[in-house]
Each structure stands twice: as structure tokens, then as C-alpha cells.
Amino acid sequence: MKNLCWTLVGLAALAFVIGAALAFTHSAWLLEPQGYWRGAVGLLLFAIAFKVVGKD
């Protein structure tokens, strides 16, 4: 579970960096920058949910 949470956090960071780079270059790659930021927030929420549910 711990590895899954860190993987989700890493993917969220990657999505945020891609979204920021696309926003600064005023371009789009597969999604608009807002799509990457929304995805980053969603991945972080999943990581938090897994962390909360996985507590024993």
C-alpha cells in the first residue's frame, strides 16, 4: 500500500510538471494544462484515500 501511495504521488508530481510546462509554453499535448492539473489533484486524492483506508 505504501508503494502504491508513493507511485500516485510521483505520478501527480509528473502531471503537475507537464501541466506547468505546457501552460508556460502556451501549447497542448494530449490535454490542455488544466487537464494535467486536475489529474494531479485526483491522483493526490486517491493517495490520501488509500493512506486513510489502509491505516490499521
Secondary structure, DSSP 8 states (H G I E B T S, - for coil): -HHHHHHHHHHHHHHHHHHHHHHHHT--SSS-HHHHHHHHHHHHHHHHHHHHHT--
